[in-house]
Amino acid sequence: MLLLGIDTSGKVASAALFDTENEVFIAETLLYTQKTHSQVIMPMVKSIIAQAGKTVKDIDLIAAAKGPGSYTGLRIGIAAVKAMGFALDCKCCGVSTLEALACNNIAYKGVICSVMKARADLVYAAVYRSDCYGLDTIMEEQLISCDELAEYLALNGTEVMLCGDGAADFFMTYRSPMFIIAPPQGRLQSACGVCLGALSKKFVSAEELEASYLQKVQAEKILDSKENKK
């Protein structure tokens, strides 16, 4: 089956085509961009499909990073996948951005911590154990302070690989001999990680696909602030 994966959860826009039967990525593209994802993701998808010698009708399944991450980026990615799902009448899947990051580094056997910048001293984080073939969740994804995460990892007592756009800052701040950092190609979001994460997920209709922000969107924060002032 041909699986299309996309990731628009951060500054990276990425798309990949994965042959699930032969376990081969037949096409991938990734761009660290300052442009709005709505400008680049669909041309990117069309390009890799054409370069792989396929058509949109060859796509059997679609997966997208569902969050956490950029609110705007996630909405664009989810909306694009929904539209393609409806148009192609194919099943869709949302994959945690944090899990997809860990999947980018799944060849590392041990504990992997995905760390993404959120705001101030807070990060989005989750911890997994990799056996080089799959992941087991040790700490569920959550919004957590850097100090709390460092304490949790220290108490874990084992070497931890850090990945994600917050990994470098976290690594430099805490400088524990128990921490190692993923190479540059394993630190940022990638549609390949989304595809790998999707293999263990249940695919649903396009209508059921939703984003997972892990914190309230700006409109909800403003509404809460107004309610608290009453």
C-alpha positions in Angstrom: 0.0 0.0 0.0 1.2 3.5 -0.7 1.2 5.8 2.4 1.5 9.6 2.0 2.8 11.4 5.1 3.0 15.1 5.7 4.3 17.3 8.5 3.5 21.0 8.9 3.8 21.2 12.7 6.8 23.4 12.9 9.2 25.4 10.7 9.8 22.3 8.5 7.4 21.4 5.7 7.8 17.8 4.8 6.1 15.1 2.6 7.0 11.5 2.0 5.7 8.4 0.2 6.1 5.1 1.9 5.6 1.6 0.3 4.3 -0.3 3.3 4.6 -3.7 1.8 8.3 -3.4 0.8 9.1 -1.0 3.6 10.7 1.5 1.3 10.4 5.3 1.2 10.1 6.0 -2.5 10.1 9.8 -2.2 10.7 12.4 0.4 11.2 16.1 0.5 11.8 18.5 3.4 12.1 22.3 3.5 13.0 24.5 6.4 10.9 27.4 5.3 9.8 30.9 6.3 6.8 30.7 4.0 3.3 29.8 5.2 2.8 26.0 5.0 -0.2 26.6 2.8 2.1 27.9 0.1 4.4 25.0 0.0 2.8 21.7 1.3 0.5 20.9 -1.6 3.0 21.8 -4.4 5.5 19.6 -2.4 3.0 16.7 -2.3 2.3 17.0 -6.0 6.0 17.1 -6.8 7.0 13.9 -4.9 4.0 12.0 -6.4 5.0 13.0 -9.9 8.7 12.3 -9.4 7.9 8.9 -8.0 6.0 8.1 -11.2 2.7 7.8 -9.3 -0.7 9.6 -9.4 -2.9 10.7 -6.5 -5.1 7.8 -7.3 -2.3 5.5 -6.3 -2.4 6.7 -2.7 -4.1 4.3 -0.3 -3.6 6.0 3.1 -2.7 9.5 4.3 -1.0 10.4 7.6 -0.3 13.8 9.1 1.4 15.2 12.2 -1.5 16.1 14.5 0.4 18.0 17.1 1.6 19.4 19.3 3.2 22.2 17.3 2.3 25.4 15.5 -1.4 26.1 15.6 -1.5 27.5 12.1 0.8 24.8 10.7 -1.2 22.0 12.2 -4.5 23.5 11.0 -3.1 23.7 7.4 -1.7 20.2 7.5 -4.9 18.6 8.9 -7.1 20.6 6.5 -4.9 19.4 3.5 -5.2 15.8 4.6 -8.9 16.0 5.2 -9.4 17.5 1.7 -7.3 14.8 0.1 -9.0 12.1 2.2 -12.4 13.2 1.1 -11.4 13.6 -2.6 -9.6 10.2 -2.8 -12.0 8.4 -0.4 -9.1 7.0 1.6 -8.5 6.5 5.3 -6.4 9.0 7.3 -4.3 9.0 10.4 -3.0 11.5 12.9 0.4 10.9 14.5 1.8 12.7 17.5 4.5 15.1 16.4 6.5 13.9 19.4 6.1 10.3 18.5 7.1 11.0 14.9 10.2 12.7 16.1 11.1 9.6 18.1 10.4 7.5 15.1 13.0 9.5 13.1 15.5 8.1 15.6 14.1 4.6 16.0 17.4 3.0 15.1 18.7 4.1 18.5 18.1 1.3 21.0 17.2 2.9 24.3 15.3 5.8 25.8 14.3 8.7 23.5 13.0 12.0 24.7 11.2 14.3 22.2 11.4 17.9 23.2 9.7 20.8 21.4 9.7 24.4 22.3 6.4 25.8 23.6 6.7 29.1 25.5 8.9 30.6 28.2 10.5 27.7 30.1 7.8 25.2 29.0 8.3 22.5 26.4 6.2 19.8 24.8 7.8 16.5 25.7 7.3 12.7 25.7 9.6 9.8 26.5 9.8 6.5 24.7 11.8 3.3 24.7 13.0 2.1 21.4 14.0 -1.5 20.5 15.0 -0.3 17.0 11.7 -1.6 15.6 9.0 0.0 17.7 8.3 2.4 20.5 6.9 2.0 24.0 5.7 5.1 25.8 7.4 5.8 29.1 6.1 9.3 29.7 2.9 10.5 27.9 3.2 13.7 25.9 2.6 16.8 27.9 3.3 20.5 28.4 6.1 20.5 31.1 8.7 22.9 32.5 12.3 22.2 31.5 13.3 21.8 35.1 10.6 19.2 35.7 11.6 17.3 32.6 15.3 17.3 33.6 14.4 16.0 37.0 12.2 13.3 35.5 15.0 12.2 33.1 17.6 12.2 35.9 15.4 10.0 38.1 15.0 7.6 35.1 18.7 6.7 35.6 19.5 5.7 32.0 21.1 7.3 29.0 18.6 9.4 27.0 18.7 10.6 23.4 17.2 14.0 23.0 15.5 15.1 19.7 13.2 17.8 18.6 13.6 21.6 18.1 14.1 22.1 21.8 16.7 19.4 22.2 19.8 21.5 21.6 18.8 24.2 24.1 17.8 21.5 26.7 21.1 19.7 26.1 23.2 22.8 26.5 21.3 24.0 29.6 21.5 20.8 31.6 24.6 19.1 30.3 24.1 15.8 32.0 26.5 12.9 31.1 23.3 10.9 30.7 22.1 13.0 27.8 23.1 12.6 24.2 21.6 14.5 21.3 20.3 13.3 18.0 22.2 14.3 14.9 20.8 17.3 13.0 18.8 15.2 10.6 17.1 13.5 13.5 16.2 16.6 15.5 13.5 18.3 13.3 10.1 17.0 12.2 10.0 14.8 9.1 7.2 13.2 7.2 9.2 9.9 7.3 8.7 9.8 11.1 5.0 10.5 10.5 4.8 7.5 8.1 6.6 5.2 10.6 4.4 6.3 13.5 1.3 5.7 11.4 2.1 2.0 10.9 0.9 1.2 14.5 -2.1 3.5 14.4 -5.8 3.0 13.5 -6.8 4.8 10.3 -10.1 6.7 10.3 -12.3 8.6 7.9 -11.1 12.1 6.9 -14.1 13.5 8.9 -12.7 12.0 12.2 -9.2 13.4 11.8 -8.4 16.1 14.4 -5.4 18.1 15.7 -4.1 17.8 19.3 -2.6 21.0 20.5 -1.8 20.1 24.2 -2.6 23.7 25.2 -5.4 26.1 24.5 -5.3 28.1 21.3 -5.1 31.9 21.5 -8.8 32.5 21.1 -9.5 30.1 24.1 -7.0 31.9 26.2 -8.5 35.3 25.5 -12.0 34.0 26.3 -10.8 32.5 29.6 -9.1 35.7 30.5 -12.4 37.6 29.9 -14.3 35.1 31.9 -11.9 35.3 34.9 -12.3 39.1 35.0 -16.1 38.9 35.4 
